[in-house]
Amino acid sequence: MLNKLKIHAAGDIGCYTLGAAPPLNALDSTLCMGASVSGIHGFNKAGGKESETRTVCVIGDSTFMHSGITGLVNMAYNESCGTVIIVDN
């Protein structure tokens, strides 16, 4: 289910994933450690250019360094756009 802003918000396993639960309901998907960046890349490739303005992912700094950075490198290499928020926690 899309949130009120009509975007897809992907998150990773971490303390900020608590934002997926009520009352915030801020995340649409949480899969595994490092998957949010790769997830929005896949959404953007499947949804086309229009999708790129409607996807965002949230990932913690440690998770990003552990397994999220490869997804961001893949996005850059494949010239995909999306909003990646790296939380310094």
Number of C-alpha atoms within 10 A of each C-alpha: 9 12 12 9 9 10 17 23 24 25 30 24 18 15 9 16 19 14 13 17 10 8 8 9 13 21 24 15 19 20 12 11 17 26 24 27 29 21 21 29 27 14 16 21 16 10 12 12 13 9 18 20 14 18 21 22 25 24 27 23 15 15 18 23 12 12 15 22 16 16 19 22 13 14 20 12 9 11 9 17 19 20 15 17 15 15 13 8 9
